[in-house]
Amino acid sequence: MKHTNLLMTCALTMVFIATGALQAAKPNFIIIFADDQGYGDLSCFGSKTIRTPNIDRIAKEGRKFTSFMVASPVCTPSRSALLTGCYPKRVGMHQHVLFPSSTKGLNPKEHTIADHLKSQGYATACFGKWHLGHHKEVLPTSNGFDTYYGIPYSNDMNHPDNKGKPKGGWAGMDILWNDPESTLTKWKTPLFEDEKIVELPVDQRTVTRRYTQKSIEFIKANKDKPFFVYLPHSMPHIPLYVPDEIRDPNPKKAYINTIEHIDSEVGRLLKTLDDLKLVDNTYVIYTTDNGPWLQFRHHGGSAGPLREGKGTTFEGGQRVPCVMRGPGIPAGTICHELTGTIDILPTIASLTGKALPKGKKIDGMDVTGLWKGTTKKSPRKEFLHYTSRGDIEGLRSDNWKLLVKKPRRNNARKAQLHLFDLAKDVGEKNNLAQANPEIVKELQARMEALDAEVTKNARKPWFKN
């Protein structure tokens, strides 16, 4: 009997050891998601004025993606796509951004990156801007995250003047930058911890640093188990703030100051991974939700060589900088193949060895080969472009990109057709539509067919009763 018990004990011990080893082998994931940062706003993407040595370090030790797309040119839809691997329309989150008055949010029945990793024993946390619903039922803690610390919507909302933005556009932003103390209490943006408001208004001068500190503390607390940190910074969305002690007095340098502050905080995060010896088993991804808000000039960033910016389906609105490092990602390499945020969820599923649940179609693809440089061509050959209001407007197919820009009001004007060869014209300067009517016809039919499928099978968001 004692011999039998001893054998059973040994067997159980081996099971526990094997389970623990499996857990330890699971890679960690950190996704840093900046807000309104342009394609040209990192030194590793060609900026001559913004110094980002820590983000550049990720590129140097990993891979830079030059054709990395977000699924919407504005905040809310883009964030829903990242977390669910779906075009925003498929999950009902496509119709512009959510406001403090909004009564909907990301449906907790959707399967997010956090849900998928939590089901495998990961510790999961969101520190930063959520913008997928501010009601308790749709906060991060209802969408797969163990804990949350951040603002529920954009940092320019709930202002008494001009429905969220001070009068004067970029000139008004200069005033804010010059005197942040006097304006802080006007922005009624709340800070949540889990489901409770803990600060109102939030002191935006220190949120970038606080989000990072929360991330560091979470990583230290969970260093012996797999973890997922989603770090969606509220900056550099206007209004721009940095801690008083590092603020450049020149408002013309506000955006530069803000990005370089984010970069220094990325450095603190990377140092934590160094100190804890977690570098070799942690994927770190840095990207942004959409292009720069160009109308705010020196408060709004740059799209570099790309056309237009936030709010448009031109490349400057949806092609964003992306760098990543992690297990198997070759150092100092560049990927020019088409991929994007909607591919992150299925790729993470592949890397962790657990298939996504059946029954909910997604639009993302497993691009592990692109991350690790083991495949030369992307499995993604097509990408749909939706407007900030959620209307279908374009299709990229290999190097061809078609935009069908319809007039906003019903009138006799025809839709404007734009056809670009992105391999030769990434700046979208040469419209080839008139010279290639058959290609336009083919791409438009394909665009409409793909959108029809998404529309037919779209799922409902959560609505407050």
TASUL-V946958 format. One record per residue. N is the residue number from 1. RES is the residue in one small letter. PSI is psi as a letter, one per 30 degrees, with the letter a starting at -180 (* if undefined). OMEGA is omega as a letter, one per 40 degrees, with the letter a starting at -180 (none if undefined). Layout:
N,RES,PSI,OMEGA
N,RES,PSI,OMEGA
//
This chain:
1,m,e,i
2,k,e,a
3,h,e,i
4,t,e,i
5,n,e,i
6,l,e,i
7,l,e,i
8,m,e,i
9,t,e,i
10,c,e,a
11,a,e,i
12,l,e,i
13,t,e,i
14,m,e,i
15,v,e,a
16,f,e,i
17,i,e,a
18,a,e,i
19,t,e,i
20,g,e,i
21,a,e,i
22,l,e,i
23,q,e,a
24,a,e,a
25,a,f,i
26,k,k,i
27,p,l,i
28,n,l,i
29,f,k,i
30,i,k,i
31,i,j,i
32,i,j,a
33,f,j,i
34,a,l,a
35,d,j,i
36,d,h,i
37,q,k,a
38,g,l,i
39,y,f,a
40,g,g,a
41,d,g,i
42,l,k,i
43,s,e,i
44,c,f,i
45,f,g,i
46,g,g,i
47,s,k,i
48,k,f,a
49,t,f,a
50,i,k,a
51,r,j,a
52,t,i,a
53,p,e,a
54,n,e,i
55,i,e,i
56,d,e,i
57,r,e,i
58,i,e,i
59,a,e,a
60,k,e,a
61,e,g,a
62,g,b,a
63,r,k,i
64,k,k,a
65,f,j,a
66,t,f,i
67,s,h,a
68,f,k,a
69,m,k,i
70,v,l,a
71,a,g,i
72,s,l,i
73,p,g,i
74,v,l,a
75,c,d,a
76,t,e,a
77,p,e,a
78,s,e,a
79,r,e,i
80,s,e,a
81,a,e,i
82,l,e,a
83,l,f,a
84,t,f,a
85,g,g,a
86,c,l,i
87,y,k,a
88,p,e,a
89,k,e,a
90,r,f,a
91,v,g,i
92,g,g,a
93,m,h,a
94,h,f,a
95,q,i,i
96,h,a,a
97,v,l,i
98,l,k,i
99,f,l,i
100,p,f,i
101,s,f,a
102,s,k,a
103,t,g,i
104,k,l,i
105,g,l,i
106,l,k,a
107,n,k,i
108,p,f,i
109,k,f,i
110,e,l,a
111,h,j,a
112,t,l,i
113,i,e,a
114,a,e,i
115,d,e,a
116,h,e,a
117,l,e,i
118,k,e,i
119,s,f,i
120,q,g,i
121,g,g,i
122,y,k,i
123,a,k,a
124,t,k,a
125,a,k,i
126,c,k,i
127,f,j,i
128,g,a,a
129,k,k,a
130,w,d,i
131,h,h,i
132,l,g,i
133,g,k,a
134,h,f,i
135,h,l,a
136,k,e,a
137,e,f,a
138,v,g,i
139,l,l,a
140,p,e,a
141,t,f,i
142,s,g,a
143,n,h,i
144,g,f,a
145,f,k,i
146,d,e,a
147,t,l,a
148,y,k,i
149,y,j,a
150,g,a,i
151,i,k,a
152,p,f,i
153,y,a,a
154,s,l,a
155,n,f,i
156,d,g,a
157,m,l,a
158,n,h,i
159,h,k,a
160,p,f,a
161,d,k,i
162,n,h,i
163,k,h,i
164,g,f,i
165,k,k,a
166,p,k,a
167,k,k,i
168,g,g,i
169,g,b,a
170,w,e,i
171,a,e,i
172,g,e,i
173,m,e,i
174,d,e,i
175,i,e,i
176,l,e,a
177,w,e,a
178,n,f,a
179,d,i,a
180,p,e,a
181,e,e,a
182,s,f,a
183,t,f,a
184,l,e,a
185,t,f,i
186,k,f,i
187,w,j,a
188,k,h,a
189,t,k,a
190,p,l,i
191,l,k,i
192,f,k,i
193,e,j,a
194,d,c,a
195,e,g,a
196,k,k,i
197,i,k,a
198,v,f,i
199,e,k,i
200,l,j,e
201,p,l,i
202,v,k,i
203,d,j,a
204,q,f,i
205,r,f,a
206,t,g,a
207,v,e,a
208,t,e,i
209,r,e,a
210,r,e,i
211,y,e,a
212,t,e,a
213,q,e,i
214,k,e,i
215,s,e,a
216,i,e,i
217,e,e,i
218,f,e,i
219,i,e,i
220,k,e,a
221,a,f,a
222,n,g,a
223,k,f,a
224,d,g,i
225,k,l,i
226,p,k,a
227,f,l,i
228,f,k,i
229,v,j,i
230,y,j,a
231,l,i,i
232,p,j,a
233,h,k,i
234,s,f,i
235,m,l,e
236,p,h,i
237,h,k,i
238,i,k,e
239,p,k,a
240,l,k,i
241,y,k,i
242,v,l,i
243,p,k,a
244,d,e,a
245,e,f,i
246,i,g,a
247,r,k,i
248,d,k,a
249,p,f,a
250,n,j,a
251,p,f,i
252,k,f,a
253,k,g,a
254,a,e,a
255,y,e,i
256,i,e,a
257,n,e,a
258,t,e,i
259,i,e,a
260,e,f,i
261,h,e,i
262,i,e,a
263,d,e,i
264,s,e,i
265,e,e,i
266,v,e,i
267,g,e,i
268,r,e,a
269,l,e,i
270,l,e,i
271,k,e,i
272,t,e,i
273,l,e,i
274,d,e,a
275,d,e,a
276,l,g,a
277,k,h,a
278,l,g,a
279,v,e,a
280,d,f,a
281,n,g,a
282,t,k,i
283,y,k,i
284,v,k,a
285,i,k,i
286,y,k,i
287,t,a,a
288,t,l,a
289,d,f,i
290,n,a,a
291,g,a,a
292,p,l,i
293,w,i,a
294,l,f,a
295,q,f,i
296,f,g,i
297,r,c,a
298,h,f,i
299,h,f,a
300,g,f,i
301,g,a,a
302,s,k,i
303,a,g,i
304,g,b,a
305,p,f,a
306,l,l,a
307,r,k,i
308,e,a,a
309,g,b,a
310,k,k,i
311,g,f,a
312,t,l,i
313,t,g,i
314,f,l,a
315,e,e,a
316,g,f,i
317,g,f,a
318,q,f,i
319,r,k,a
320,v,l,i
321,p,k,i
322,c,k,i
323,v,k,i
324,m,l,i
325,r,l,i
326,g,a,a
327,p,k,i
328,g,f,i
329,i,k,a
330,p,k,a
331,a,k,i
332,g,g,a
333,t,l,a
334,i,k,i
335,c,k,i
336,h,g,a
337,e,l,a
338,l,k,i
339,t,a,a
340,g,a,a
341,t,e,a
342,i,f,i
343,d,f,a
344,i,e,a
345,l,e,a
346,p,f,i
347,t,e,i
348,i,e,i
349,a,e,i
350,s,e,a
351,l,f,a
352,t,f,i
353,g,g,i
354,k,k,a
355,a,l,i
356,l,l,a
357,p,k,i
358,k,l,i
359,g,f,i
360,k,j,a
361,k,k,i
362,i,l,a
363,d,f,a
364,g,l,i
365,m,l,i
366,d,j,a
367,v,h,i
368,t,e,a
369,g,e,i
370,l,e,i
371,w,e,a
372,k,f,i
373,g,g,a
374,t,f,i
375,t,k,a
376,k,f,a
377,k,k,i
378,s,k,i
379,p,f,i
380,r,j,i
381,k,f,a
382,e,l,i
383,f,k,a
384,l,k,i
385,h,j,i
386,y,k,i
387,t,l,i
388,s,f,i
389,r,g,i
390,g,g,i
391,d,k,i
392,i,k,a
393,e,f,a
394,g,l,i
395,l,k,i
396,r,k,i
397,s,j,a
398,d,b,a
399,n,f,i
400,w,k,i
401,k,k,i
402,l,k,i
403,l,k,i
404,v,j,a
405,k,j,a
406,k,k,i
407,p,k,a
408,r,e,a
409,r,l,i
410,n,j,i
411,n,a,a
412,a,f,a
413,r,k,i
414,k,l,i
415,a,k,i
416,q,k,a
417,l,k,i
418,h,k,i
419,l,k,a
420,f,k,i
421,d,j,a
422,l,f,i
423,a,f,a
424,k,f,a
425,d,i,a
426,v,f,i
427,g,f,i
428,e,h,a
429,k,f,a
430,n,j,a
431,n,j,a
432,l,g,a
433,a,e,a
434,q,e,a
435,a,f,a
436,n,i,a
437,p,e,a
438,e,e,i
439,i,e,i
440,v,e,a
441,k,e,a
442,e,e,a
443,l,e,i
444,q,e,i
445,a,e,i
446,r,e,i
447,m,e,a
448,e,e,i
449,a,e,i
450,l,e,i
451,d,e,i
452,a,e,i
453,e,e,i
454,v,e,a
455,t,e,a
456,k,e,a
457,n,g,a
458,a,k,i
459,r,l,a
460,k,k,i
461,p,l,i
462,w,k,i
463,f,k,i
464,k,k,i
465,n,*,none
//
